[in-house]
Amino acid sequence: MDSLNIFNELSELVMVRINSCSDVAHPNSWMERRQLKDYDLWCVQEGQIEIRIQEEVYFASEGDVILFTPKVAYTATALSPRCKFIFTHFDLGLGEHHRILDNFQLAGIINNTLVEEEARLFMDTYNHYKRSTPMSGIRLKGCLTILIAKILERYSLKQYRGDFAYYPANQKLNKDLVKLQPVFDFIHEHLYQTIRVKDVAEIAGMSEKYFISYFKQALGLTPGRYIYQLKMNRARELLYIKRYSIQQIASMLGYPDPYSFSKAFRKYYNVPPSKFVW
């Protein structure tokens, strides 16, 4: 299983928060040096921009998207008579992990051909947001989520990899997920069984206590919560098919009896499985 699949499996726990969003135009004399506290995404509308990070130089043109991660210092300069872009400061978290994107090498310049439709949708929605059109704030958040999802999709398909300097701290986070890959695979392959945290801790080569802490730090939720989430996702899919009885679904997901399954399902969805699909 690709570690990026966690965004699909745990989509209900993904939180995107826009801290600020605006547009700015600069003459060719513009130069900016900054180190950001949150994620920052620029949609270039006009001109060309040079980005310097340490000793490396990168170039972005109209239609490109630039993604910065927190704590990375950069210098930006206009290379054309005028440059204009929409900038969005945002946070993206998964469970209690508020810097989940740091696990992946995403920071860099995304060519417009990779996200053309999603970037255009975001910029069009921003124009409504700028005019305070009703519900445009919700739409802007949705379009930002779509744009980020597209970048993650391109990354997953190995069609994009961020070029900005990749720091050891980020590499450690990425290694955390890589080390958990056998655990993810085991859980997916044995979702029809009762899965004990103690057993998956052994697969990771850790004590149960340390494994729970390690897993939560890497993913933002406990391994028990992760297993529960996957079982409830699968239960929902099986109920929508309308091919299996509640007793069969309980057995297919490793619950000892229909009552235990129904109790777990109701706790998650606030409705018993018998009334989930009309």
C-alpha positions in Angstrom: 0.0 0.0 0.0 1.3 3.5 -0.9 1.7 5.6 2.2 -0.2 8.4 0.4 -3.3 6.2 0.6 -3.7 7.4 4.2 -5.3 10.6 2.8 -8.0 8.4 1.2 -8.5 6.1 4.1 -8.5 8.9 6.7 -10.1 11.6 4.6 -12.7 12.4 7.3 -9.8 13.3 9.6 -8.0 15.6 7.1 -8.4 19.2 8.2 -7.5 22.1 5.9 -7.5 25.6 7.4 -6.8 28.8 5.4 -5.1 31.3 7.6 -5.0 34.1 4.9 -5.5 34.4 1.2 -4.9 37.4 -1.0 -3.3 38.5 -4.2 -0.3 40.8 -4.8 1.4 42.5 -7.8 5.1 43.5 -7.7 7.4 45.4 -10.1 10.7 44.0 -11.2 12.5 45.7 -8.3 10.7 43.4 -5.8 12.6 41.1 -3.6 11.4 39.2 -0.5 13.2 37.2 2.1 11.1 35.1 4.4 10.8 32.1 6.6 7.2 30.9 6.8 5.4 29.6 9.9 2.8 27.7 7.9 2.3 26.2 4.5 2.2 28.8 1.7 0.9 28.2 -1.9 1.3 30.7 -4.7 -0.6 30.6 -7.9 1.3 32.7 -10.4 -1.0 34.8 -12.5 1.4 36.9 -14.4 5.2 37.3 -15.0 8.1 35.2 -13.9 9.5 34.7 -10.4 12.9 33.5 -9.2 13.1 31.5 -5.9 16.4 31.0 -4.1 16.7 28.5 -1.3 20.2 28.1 0.1 22.4 27.9 -3.1 19.7 26.6 -5.4 17.7 28.7 -7.9 14.3 27.9 -9.3 12.0 29.7 -11.7 8.2 29.9 -11.9 6.0 31.3 -14.7 2.4 32.2 -15.3 0.1 29.3 -14.4 2.7 27.5 -12.2 2.0 26.8 -8.5 4.6 27.2 -5.8 4.4 25.3 -2.6 6.4 26.3 0.5 6.7 24.3 3.7 7.1 25.9 7.1 10.5 26.9 8.5 12.2 27.0 5.0 13.9 30.3 4.3 13.6 31.6 0.7 14.4 34.7 -1.4 11.9 35.6 -4.1 12.6 38.1 -6.9 10.5 39.3 -9.9 12.2 38.6 -13.2 9.7 40.4 -15.4 8.5 44.0 -15.5 5.6 42.9 -13.3 4.6 39.7 -11.5 1.3 38.9 -9.9 0.2 35.9 -7.8 -2.4 34.7 -5.3 -0.8 33.6 -2.0 -2.5 31.3 0.5 -1.2 30.6 4.0 -2.7 27.4 5.2 -2.4 24.4 7.6 -3.2 20.8 6.8 -3.5 18.2 9.5 -4.4 14.6 9.8 -5.7 13.7 13.3 -3.4 15.4 15.7 -0.6 15.7 13.2 -0.7 19.3 12.0 2.3 19.0 9.6 1.5 15.8 7.8 2.6 17.2 4.4 6.1 17.3 5.8 6.3 13.5 5.4 6.5 14.0 1.6 8.8 15.9 -0.7 6.2 18.3 -2.0 7.8 21.8 -1.6 8.7 23.1 -5.0 7.4 24.6 -8.3 4.5 22.6 -9.8 4.4 23.0 -13.5 1.0 24.4 -14.8 0.5 21.3 -17.0 0.3 19.1 -13.9 -2.4 21.1 -12.1 -3.9 23.3 -14.8 -7.6 22.6 -14.2 -7.3 22.6 -10.4 -5.3 25.8 -10.3 -7.7 27.6 -12.6 -10.6 26.5 -10.5 -8.9 27.8 -7.4 -8.1 31.1 -9.0 -11.6 31.6 -10.4 -13.0 30.8 -6.9 -10.6 33.3 -5.4 -12.0 36.1 -7.6 -15.5 35.3 -6.1 -13.9 35.2 -2.6 -12.3 38.6 -3.2 -15.7 40.1 -4.0 -17.2 38.5 -0.9 -19.6 36.4 -2.9 -21.9 34.3 -0.6 -20.3 30.9 0.3 -17.1 31.8 -1.5 -15.1 31.1 1.6 -16.3 27.5 1.8 -15.8 27.1 -1.9 -12.2 28.5 -1.7 -11.4 26.0 1.1 -12.8 23.2 -1.1 -10.9 24.3 -4.2 -7.6 24.5 -2.2 -8.3 20.9 -0.9 -8.8 19.8 -4.5 -5.6 21.5 -5.7 -3.5 19.9 -2.8 -5.1 16.5 -3.6 -4.0 16.9 -7.2 -0.5 17.6 -6.2 -0.5 14.6 -3.9 -1.9 12.5 -6.7 0.9 13.6 -9.1 3.4 12.9 -6.4 2.0 9.4 -5.8 2.1 8.7 -9.5 5.8 9.9 -9.6 4.9 12.6 -12.0 6.0 15.3 -9.6 8.6 15.6 -6.8 9.4 18.9 -5.0 12.8 20.3 -5.8 13.1 22.7 -2.9 15.8 21.8 -0.4 14.8 18.7 1.6 15.9 19.0 5.2 16.9 16.1 7.6 13.9 16.8 9.8 11.6 16.1 6.9 13.6 13.0 6.0 13.1 11.6 9.5 9.4 12.1 9.2 9.4 10.3 5.9 11.4 7.5 7.3 8.8 7.1 10.1 6.1 6.3 7.5 8.4 4.0 5.5 9.1 2.1 8.7 5.4 1.7 9.3 4.7 0.4 5.7 4.8 -3.3 6.7 2.2 -2.4 9.4 -0.1 -0.7 6.9 0.2 -3.7 4.6 -0.5 -6.2 7.3 -3.6 -4.3 8.5 -5.0 -4.1 5.0 -4.4 -7.8 4.3 -5.9 -8.9 7.6 -8.8 -6.4 8.0 -11.2 -9.4 8.0 -9.6 -10.6 11.2 -9.4 -9.3 14.8 -6.2 -7.2 14.8 -4.5 -6.7 18.1 -2.1 -3.7 18.5 0.3 -6.0 20.2 0.6 -8.1 17.0 1.2 -5.1 14.7 3.8 -3.7 17.2 5.7 -7.0 16.8 5.7 -6.5 13.0 7.2 -3.1 13.5 9.8 -4.6 15.9 8.7 -2.4 18.8 7.2 -2.8 22.2 3.5 -2.1 22.3 3.8 1.1 24.3 6.6 2.5 22.1 4.7 1.5 19.0 1.6 3.3 20.0 3.6 6.5 20.6 5.6 6.1 17.4 2.5 5.5 15.3 0.7 8.5 16.8 3.6 10.8 16.2 3.9 9.7 12.6 0.3 9.6 11.6 -1.6 11.8 14.2 -3.8 9.0 15.6 -3.3 5.8 17.5 -3.0 2.4 15.7 -6.3 1.3 17.3 -8.1 4.3 15.9 -6.5 3.7 12.4 -7.7 0.1 12.4 -11.2 1.2 13.6 -11.4 3.8 10.9 -10.5 1.3 8.1 -13.0 -1.2 9.4 -15.8 1.5 9.4 -14.8 2.6 5.9 -15.1 -1.0 4.7 -18.3 -1.5 6.6 -19.9 1.5 4.9 -18.8 0.2 1.5 -20.3 -3.3 2.2 -23.6 -1.8 3.4 -23.9 0.3 0.2 -23.5 -2.8 -1.9 -26.6 -4.3 -0.2 -25.4 -7.8 -0.9 -24.5 -9.0 2.6 -26.3 -9.3 5.9 -25.1 -7.5 9.0 -24.0 -10.8 10.4 -21.9 -11.5 7.3 -20.3 -8.0 7.4 -19.5 -8.5 11.1 -17.7 -11.7 10.2 -16.0 -10.2 7.2 -14.5 -7.5 9.4 -13.3 -9.7 12.2 -16.0 -8.9 14.8 -17.0 -11.8 17.0 -20.8 -11.2 16.6 -23.3 -8.8 14.9 -23.9 -7.1 18.2 -20.2 -6.1 18.6 -20.1 -4.8 15.0 -23.4 -2.9 15.4 -22.2 -1.2 18.6 -18.9 -0.2 16.9 -20.7 1.1 13.8 -23.2 3.1 15.8 -20.5 4.7 17.8 -18.8 5.9 14.7 -21.8 6.9 12.5 -24.4 7.6 15.2 -26.8 5.3 13.5 -27.1 1.4 13.6 -26.0 -0.4 10.4 -29.6 -1.6 9.9 -30.7 2.0 9.3 -27.6 3.3 7.5 -28.8 2.6 4.0 -32.4 3.1 3.1 
